[in-house]
Amino acid sequence: FSFPSGHSTNAAMAATLVTATAWQRRAESPARWRAVATIAPIYATAIGGSRVYLGVHWPTDVLAGWALGTGWSLLAQRGWPRPTRTVGPIQPKKEVATCRERASTTARR
């Protein structure tokens, strides 16, 4: 027995971080967001439930693991860079002439 459950902590962190990433990109794919928002909590619940079912943790160990994992990943997520949106089409970069091309145009003048 250990407090809190490490398996539940890791499952909650993974579920929260995957859900947070999908949330930031929900405009690109709403269907993906809905799928992740449905599957991630089921995953974390299944991991925690299996720990109690197998008798290796008390329910309070699992609840504390979920709280710790969710809190830790939300704290880590605050430091993530926010996605930026471009306004209008992306402009191609101008091609830079090589030294040889510059020398040949300079010599012709």
FENKASUL-V631798 format. One record per pair of residues at least 12 apart in sequence whose C-alpha atoms are under 10 Angstrom apart, sorted by sequence separation. I is the first residue (numbers start at 1). J is the second residue. D is the distance in whole Angstrom. If there is no record, write none. Layout:
i: <I | I>
j: <J | J>
d: <D | D>
This chain:
i: <21 | 22 | 50 | 20 | 22 | 23 | 48 | 49 | 19 | 22 | 23 | 48 | 18 | 19 | 21 | 22 | 47 | 48 | 19 | 20 | 19 | 20 | 45 | 48 | 18 | 19 | 45 | 48 | 18 | 19 | 19 | 15 | 16 | 19 | 45 | 15 | 18 | 19 | 44 | 17 | 15 | 16 | 15 | 16 | 14 | 15 | 14 | 15 | 12 | 15 | 16 | 11 | 12 | 14 | 15 | 11 | 14 | 15 | 12 | 13 | 11 | 12 | 11 | 12 | 10 | 11 | 9 | 11 | 12 | 8 | 11 | 12 | 7 | 8 | 10 | 11 | 8 | 9 | 8 | 9 | 7 | 8 | 7 | 8 | 6 | 8 | 5 | 7 | 8 | 7 | 6 | 5 | 5 | 16 | 5 | 5 | 9 | 13 | 17 | 4 | 5 | 8 | 9 | 12 | 13 | 16 | 17 | 20 | 1 | 2 | 3 | 4 | 5 | 8 | 9 | 11 | 12 | 13 | 15 | 16 | 20 | 1 | 2 | 3 | 4 | 5 | 6 | 7 | 8 | 9 | 10 | 11 | 12 | 13 | 14 | 15 | 16 | 17 | 18 | 1 | 2 | 4 | 5 | 6 | 8 | 9 | 10 | 12 | 13 | 14 | 16 | 17 | 21 | 1 | 3 | 4 | 5 | 8 | 9 | 12 | 13 | 16 | 17 | 20 | 3 | 4 | 5 | 6 | 7 | 8 | 9 | 10 | 11 | 12 | 13 | 15 | 16 | 24 | 25 | 2 | 3 | 4 | 5 | 6 | 7 | 8 | 9 | 10 | 11 | 12 | 13 | 14 | 17 | 21 | 24 | 1 | 2 | 3 | 4 | 5 | 6 | 8 | 9 | 10 | 12 | 13 | 17 | 3 | 4 | 5 | 8 | 9 | 12 | 13 | 16 | 3 | 4 | 6 | 7 | 8 | 9 | 4 | 5 | 6 | 9 | 10 | 13 | 4 | 5 | 9 | 4>
j: <33 | 34 | 62 | 33 | 35 | 36 | 61 | 62 | 33 | 36 | 37 | 62 | 33 | 34 | 36 | 37 | 62 | 63 | 35 | 36 | 36 | 37 | 62 | 65 | 36 | 37 | 63 | 66 | 37 | 38 | 39 | 36 | 37 | 40 | 66 | 37 | 40 | 41 | 66 | 40 | 39 | 40 | 40 | 41 | 40 | 41 | 41 | 42 | 40 | 43 | 44 | 40 | 41 | 43 | 44 | 41 | 44 | 45 | 43 | 44 | 43 | 44 | 44 | 45 | 44 | 45 | 44 | 46 | 47 | 44 | 47 | 48 | 44 | 45 | 47 | 48 | 46 | 47 | 47 | 48 | 47 | 48 | 48 | 49 | 48 | 50 | 48 | 50 | 51 | 51 | 51 | 51 | 52 | 66 | 56 | 57 | 61 | 65 | 69 | 57 | 58 | 61 | 62 | 65 | 66 | 69 | 70 | 73 | 55 | 56 | 57 | 58 | 59 | 62 | 63 | 65 | 66 | 67 | 69 | 70 | 74 | 56 | 57 | 58 | 59 | 60 | 61 | 62 | 63 | 64 | 65 | 66 | 67 | 68 | 69 | 70 | 71 | 72 | 73 | 57 | 58 | 60 | 61 | 62 | 64 | 65 | 66 | 68 | 69 | 70 | 72 | 73 | 77 | 58 | 60 | 61 | 62 | 65 | 66 | 69 | 70 | 73 | 74 | 77 | 61 | 62 | 63 | 64 | 65 | 66 | 67 | 68 | 69 | 70 | 71 | 73 | 74 | 82 | 83 | 61 | 62 | 63 | 64 | 65 | 66 | 67 | 68 | 69 | 70 | 71 | 72 | 73 | 76 | 80 | 83 | 61 | 62 | 63 | 64 | 65 | 66 | 68 | 69 | 70 | 72 | 73 | 77 | 64 | 65 | 66 | 69 | 70 | 73 | 74 | 77 | 65 | 66 | 68 | 69 | 70 | 71 | 67 | 68 | 69 | 72 | 73 | 76 | 68 | 69 | 73 | 69>
d: <9 | 9 | 10 | 10 | 9 | 9 | 9 | 8 | 8 | 7 | 9 | 6 | 10 | 10 | 10 | 8 | 9 | 8 | 10 | 10 | 6 | 9 | 9 | 8 | 7 | 6 | 10 | 8 | 9 | 9 | 9 | 9 | 9 | 7 | 9 | 9 | 8 | 9 | 8 | 10 | 9 | 8 | 5 | 8 | 8 | 6 | 10 | 9 | 9 | 7 | 9 | 9 | 8 | 9 | 6 | 9 | 8 | 10 | 9 | 9 | 7 | 5 | 5 | 9 | 9 | 8 | 9 | 9 | 9 | 7 | 7 | 9 | 9 | 8 | 9 | 8 | 9 | 10 | 6 | 9 | 7 | 5 | 7 | 9 | 10 | 10 | 8 | 10 | 8 | 8 | 10 | 8 | 10 | 10 | 9 | 7 | 10 | 9 | 10 | 9 | 9 | 8 | 8 | 8 | 8 | 8 | 9 | 9 | 9 | 9 | 8 | 9 | 9 | 6 | 9 | 9 | 5 | 9 | 9 | 6 | 8 | 6 | 7 | 9 | 10 | 9 | 9 | 8 | 8 | 8 | 8 | 8 | 8 | 8 | 8 | 8 | 9 | 10 | 10 | 6 | 9 | 8 | 5 | 8 | 8 | 4 | 8 | 8 | 5 | 9 | 9 | 6 | 9 | 8 | 8 | 5 | 5 | 5 | 5 | 5 | 5 | 6 | 8 | 8 | 5 | 6 | 8 | 10 | 8 | 6 | 8 | 9 | 7 | 5 | 8 | 9 | 7 | 8 | 8 | 7 | 8 | 8 | 7 | 6 | 9 | 9 | 6 | 6 | 9 | 9 | 7 | 8 | 9 | 10 | 7 | 9 | 10 | 10 | 5 | 5 | 9 | 9 | 4 | 9 | 9 | 5 | 7 | 8 | 5 | 8 | 8 | 8 | 8 | 8 | 9 | 8 | 9 | 10 | 10 | 10 | 10 | 9 | 10 | 9 | 9 | 10 | 10 | 8 | 10 | 10 | 10>
